[in-house]
Amino acid sequence: MPSILDQTVFSEPSGRPLGLVYLCGALLLSGSYGYYVVVRDFTPDSFVLILSAGMALSGIAESLPKPRRRAAGVLRLTAISVLVCLLVTIFFAPELLTE
């Protein structure tokens, strides 16, 4: 009997369209951060970059070929751990995310 973790995290990648959505979201977040740093001379909070990294990892995981289930699962777990660490930091030490 397969576990829920095996069925959800280590399932086949969803395909390039969903991966493209995640990667475009990461690019938009990184681009907006870069815009504010370069053009507006203002440094936004760093949680935007961490969120962007989590989305990029998810996008790469979904863009892998179908037989690469284990690599996609590892990337998904890494993305989940990055985003959970962001949530923990927001709740317990928000001063680490602001300048």
C-alpha positions as CSV (number, residue, x, y, z in Angstrom):
1,M,0.0,0.0,0.0
2,P,1.7,3.2,-1.1
3,S,1.9,6.1,1.3
4,I,0.3,9.5,0.9
5,L,3.8,11.1,0.7
6,D,4.7,8.7,-2.1
7,Q,1.5,9.5,-4.0
8,T,1.7,13.3,-3.7
9,V,5.3,14.4,-3.4
10,F,6.9,11.7,-5.4
11,S,4.3,11.5,-8.2
12,E,5.1,12.2,-11.8
13,P,5.8,15.9,-12.6
14,S,2.6,17.7,-13.8
15,G,4.3,18.9,-17.0
16,R,5.7,22.0,-18.5
17,P,2.6,24.3,-18.4
18,L,2.4,24.2,-14.6
19,G,6.1,24.5,-14.3
20,L,6.0,27.5,-16.6
21,V,3.4,29.1,-14.3
22,Y,5.6,28.6,-11.2
23,L,8.7,29.9,-13.0
24,C,6.9,32.9,-14.4
25,G,5.7,33.7,-10.9
26,A,9.2,33.4,-9.5
27,L,10.5,35.7,-12.3
28,L,7.8,38.3,-11.6
29,L,8.7,38.3,-7.9
30,S,12.4,38.6,-8.6
31,G,11.8,41.2,-11.3
32,S,9.7,43.4,-9.0
33,Y,12.4,43.1,-6.3
34,G,15.1,44.1,-8.8
35,Y,13.0,47.0,-10.0
36,Y,12.6,48.4,-6.6
37,V,16.3,48.0,-5.8
38,V,17.6,49.4,-9.1
39,V,15.1,52.0,-10.2
40,R,13.5,53.1,-6.9
41,D,16.6,52.8,-4.8
42,F,14.6,51.0,-2.1
43,T,15.3,47.6,-0.7
44,P,12.1,45.6,0.0
45,D,11.9,42.9,2.6
46,S,13.8,39.8,1.8
47,F,10.8,37.4,2.1
48,V,10.1,38.2,-1.5
49,L,13.3,36.5,-2.6
50,I,12.7,33.5,-0.4
51,L,9.2,33.1,-1.8
52,S,10.6,33.4,-5.3
53,A,13.2,30.7,-4.6
54,G,10.4,28.4,-3.4
55,M,8.4,29.0,-6.5
56,A,11.4,28.5,-8.7
57,L,12.2,25.1,-7.1
58,S,8.6,24.1,-7.6
59,G,8.7,25.2,-11.3
60,I,11.8,23.2,-11.9
61,A,10.3,20.1,-10.3
62,E,7.2,20.3,-12.5
63,S,9.3,20.9,-15.6
64,L,11.2,17.7,-15.3
65,P,10.5,14.8,-17.7
66,K,8.0,12.2,-16.5
67,P,10.4,9.4,-15.5
68,R,12.3,11.7,-13.1
69,R,9.9,11.2,-10.2
70,R,12.5,11.0,-7.5
71,A,14.3,14.2,-8.6
72,A,11.0,16.0,-8.8
73,G,10.1,14.8,-5.3
74,V,13.4,16.0,-3.9
75,L,12.9,19.4,-5.5
76,R,9.3,19.6,-4.2
77,L,10.4,18.7,-0.6
78,T,13.1,21.3,-0.8
79,A,10.6,23.9,-2.0
80,I,8.2,23.0,0.8
81,S,11.0,23.2,3.4
82,V,12.0,26.7,2.1
83,L,8.5,28.0,2.3
84,V,7.8,26.4,5.7
85,C,11.1,28.0,7.0
86,L,9.8,31.3,5.7
87,L,6.5,30.9,7.6
88,V,8.3,29.9,10.8
89,T,10.6,33.0,10.4
90,I,7.6,35.2,9.8
91,F,5.9,34.0,13.0
92,F,8.9,33.7,15.4
93,A,11.5,36.2,14.2
94,P,10.1,38.7,11.7
95,E,12.9,41.1,12.3
96,L,15.2,38.7,10.4
97,L,13.2,39.5,7.2
98,T,13.3,43.2,7.5
99,E,16.3,45.5,7.2
